[in-house]
Structures are given as structure tokens and as C-alpha cells.
Amino acid sequence: PRGVDSEATQARITEAACRCFAEHGYSKTSNQEIARAAGLTTGALYHYFDSKADLFAAVHRHVQRVLLGIYQRAFAEETTCVAQLSAGLEAALAITREQPKLAHFASTADLEIQRNPELSAMLQPDSQGVRTFFTQLLTAGYERGEIAPGVDVEAVVNLVVASLFGLAWLRSQVESQEAYADATHAFQRLLRGALFRTQAAGRRPR
């Protein structure tokens, strides 16, 4: 059916664009390159997307849906904020191994949006979806008594969202998957209160 073919073609273009943006960045990627990666002519690509910015926005929305879906499934299996966030981090870590191009796009997307005003104007509403998701999660945790009294939930949301975006950005900066996994696991320990000691245990031998 024509509708099915159209959806399949759009998905193919989006996947190709994700690979190209991840490999070369927004400014160095052309629509011609994306069309070639998708096995289409440039004219055919413009039948589905009006501009490179539209393509980037489509990829960004797709990646947001994928990542939010991963977190939602991971969170559904846990009952506390710390366990939910830790499970979500583990699921996101698996994505960096299984879908490295998608993960790399996610790790650099926010910087690309900040650098390019046309992207910022298009994607500002989409970024609120992530924030809303974590606001609901942490508000529920606050109501269960899992957040210390006197701490503003909005401040916790800011901290968690900034930390997750920071971890995503870190993937594009470290040299190996192992180094990224180590950082993720250290953050999980931080969430559990098992990273720092309130009293020094003595100097360790080097």
C-alpha cells in the first residue's frame, strides 16, 4: 500500500539522517549526503522533508521517543526513584552498545540545537517532554517520602535532567565504551548514596 511505502521511506530517511548527523554533525551534513545514504535522489527526499532542519527535527523527535520509551519500560519494573533512575541508566547504557549511532546523535543533539537558532526554535517544545516525564517521576517520589523534606522538587528535576544530559554528552568525549560504562555506574552509586564517604577511610596506596 502507498501509505505503508511512504512510512517505510520516511523511516529509511530518518535512519540515514541519524547516521549522517551522528558521524558528521549538523553543519557538515548535506541533504544530498542523506539522500545518498537512504538510497534516494535529493528530489525524492524533498518530497518528505522540506529542509535539513526539518530532517534534524524528525530525527530528534524519533530519538526522544526511543529514549523515553526505554526509560518508561525500565521504570515500570521498579518502585523507587533511585531504583527507577538506576534501571533507566542501565537501559540507556545498553543502547550505546546496541545502537551507537542513535546514542551518538543523542549525545550531541543539544549542542547542535544551541548552535543553530533554526533548530532551537523548532525543538524547544520537544525538549519539554523529557522534563515533564522526570517531573512526574520525581514528584511521585517526593509524595512517597523518597526525597528529603525541605528540598524543592523542581531543584531535583533540574539536577537529574542536567546530569542525564551531561552523561549523554560524555559519551561523545570518552575514548571507550568501558570508560562511559564506568562513569554511568559511578553515577548510579552516587544516586544510591554509595559513592562518597562522609569520613575519610585513610589514604590508599597508589
C-alpha positions in Angstrom: 0.0 0.0 0.0 1.1 3.5 -0.8 0.8 4.7 2.8 2.9 1.8 4.1 5.6 2.5 1.5 5.6 6.2 2.4 6.1 5.4 6.1 8.8 2.9 5.3 10.6 5.5 3.1 10.3 8.2 5.8 11.8 5.7 8.4 14.6 4.9 6.0 15.4 8.6 5.5 15.3 9.3 9.2 17.6 6.4 10.0 20.1 7.6 7.3 19.9 11.1 8.6 20.6 9.9 12.1 23.7 8.2 10.9 24.9 11.2 8.9 24.3 13.7 11.7 26.0 11.4 14.2 29.0 11.0 12.0 29.5 14.5 10.6 27.4 16.9 12.7 24.6 19.2 11.6 26.6 21.8 9.7 28.8 19.4 7.8 25.9 17.1 6.7 24.1 17.9 3.4 20.7 16.7 2.2 22.5 15.2 -0.8 24.5 13.0 1.5 21.5 12.0 3.5 19.6 11.1 0.2 22.5 9.0 -1.0 22.7 7.2 2.4 19.0 6.5 2.1 19.2 5.3 -1.5 17.1 8.1 -2.8 17.5 11.1 -5.1 17.6 14.5 -3.5 14.3 15.4 -5.2 12.7 12.3 -3.6 14.0 13.4 -0.2 12.4 16.8 -0.5 9.1 15.1 -1.1 9.2 14.0 2.5 11.2 16.8 4.2 11.3 20.5 3.3 14.8 21.2 4.7 17.8 19.8 6.6 16.4 21.4 9.8 13.1 19.5 9.3 15.2 16.3 8.9 17.2 17.0 12.1 13.9 17.7 14.0 12.4 14.5 12.8 15.5 12.5 13.9 15.5 14.3 17.3 11.8 13.5 17.9 12.4 9.9 16.9 15.4 9.6 19.3 13.4 11.3 22.1 10.6 8.7 21.7 13.1 5.8 21.7 14.9 7.0 24.8 11.7 7.9 26.7 10.3 4.5 25.8 13.4 2.9 27.2 13.1 4.8 30.4 9.4 4.1 30.8 9.9 0.4 30.4 12.8 0.3 32.8 11.0 2.4 35.3 7.9 0.2 35.2 9.8 -2.6 36.8 11.0 -0.6 39.8 9.2 1.1 42.7 11.5 3.8 44.0 13.0 6.9 42.3 16.6 5.7 42.8 15.9 2.2 41.5 14.0 3.6 38.5 16.7 6.1 37.6 19.4 3.4 38.0 17.5 1.0 35.8 16.9 3.7 33.2 20.7 4.4 33.2 21.4 0.8 32.7 18.9 0.6 29.8 20.4 3.7 28.2 23.9 2.2 28.6 22.7 -0.8 26.6 21.5 1.5 23.8 25.0 2.9 23.5 26.3 -0.6 22.8 23.4 -1.8 20.6 22.6 1.4 18.6 25.8 3.5 18.8 24.7 6.0 16.0 21.4 6.8 17.8 23.3 7.2 21.1 25.9 9.4 19.5 23.2 11.6 17.9 21.6 11.9 21.4 24.9 12.8 23.0 25.5 15.8 20.7 21.9 16.9 19.8 21.6 19.6 22.5 24.8 21.3 21.5 23.7 21.3 17.9 20.4 22.9 18.9 22.2 25.6 20.9 24.5 26.4 18.0 21.7 26.6 15.4 18.8 29.1 16.1 16.6 27.5 13.5 16.8 24.2 15.4 16.3 25.8 18.7 13.0 27.5 17.5 11.7 24.2 16.1 12.7 21.9 19.0 12.1 23.9 22.1 8.6 22.4 22.8 10.0 18.8 22.2 12.6 19.3 24.9 9.9 19.9 27.5 8.7 16.3 27.1 11.8 15.0 28.8 11.4 17.5 31.6 7.7 16.7 32.1 8.5 13.0 32.3 11.1 13.4 35.0 9.0 16.0 36.9 6.2 13.4 37.1 8.6 10.7 38.3 10.2 12.8 41.0 7.0 14.4 42.2 5.7 10.9 42.8 8.9 10.0 44.7 8.5 13.2 46.8 4.9 12.2 47.6 6.2 8.8 48.7 8.7 10.4 51.0 11.8 9.4 49.0 13.1 13.0 48.7 14.4 14.8 51.8 12.0 17.2 53.3 12.6 20.8 52.5 14.2 20.0 49.1 12.4 21.7 46.2 11.3 19.0 43.7 12.0 21.5 40.8 15.6 21.7 42.0 15.8 17.9 42.0 14.4 17.8 38.5 16.9 20.4 37.3 19.7 18.3 38.8 18.6 15.0 37.4 17.9 16.3 33.9 21.2 18.2 33.8 23.1 15.0 35.0 21.4 12.8 32.4 22.2 15.3 29.6 25.7 15.5 30.9 26.2 11.8 30.8 24.8 11.7 27.3 27.3 14.4 26.2 30.1 12.5 28.0 29.7 9.5 25.6 31.0 11.7 22.7 34.0 12.7 24.8 35.4 9.5 26.2 37.6 7.1 24.2 35.9 3.8 25.0 32.5 2.2 25.9 34.2 0.9 29.0 35.0 4.4 30.2 31.5 5.5 29.6 30.1 2.5 31.5 32.4 3.2 34.4 31.1 6.8 34.6 27.5 5.6 34.4 28.0 3.1 37.2 29.7 5.7 39.3 26.6 7.9 38.9 24.4 5.0 39.9 26.4 4.7 43.1 26.0 8.4 43.6 22.2 8.0 43.4 22.3 5.2 45.9 24.5 7.2 48.3 27.3 4.7 47.9 29.9 6.8 46.1 31.3 9.3 48.7 32.1 8.6 52.3 31.4 11.2 54.9 34.6 10.3 56.7 37.9 9.5 55.0 38.9 5.9 55.3 42.6 6.7 55.1 44.9 7.2 52.2 45.0 4.3 49.8 48.3 3.1 48.4 48.9 4.2 44.8 
